Every structure is written in structure tokens, then in C-alpha cells.
Amino acid sequence: MLRPYEESHVAPYPTGPIGDVELPALGLPDFSDDEIEDALRGMGS
């Protein structure tokens, strides 16, 4: 049986999408997808 949510069923914090997230620049080198894949394979992934 479906019924509408009551106020007591609503979470007390936002649960919707948060939008775009801006990540800070960490000054790390840029790696290609192939370089990342090679590194992960070397780790046993």
C-alpha cells in the first residue's frame, strides 16, 4: 500500500542533488587514461 510521506518521514537534512562540485587544484601531474590503467594493472587491479 502506497501512501504519502508524512512530515515525520522527511529527513532533517537535504537529500536532493547538490549540483556541480568544484574540486581544488592539487598541483598534481595530469595522467592519461592509459597511464592510469597501466598503474592500476601494476597494482593488481
QUIHUUR-V777535 format. One record per pair of residues at least 12 apart in sequence whose ideal C-beta (glycine too) atoms are under 7 Angstrom apart, sorted by sequence separation. I is the first residue (numbers start at 1). J is the second residue. If there is no record, write none. Layout:
i=I j=J
i=I j=J
This chain:
none
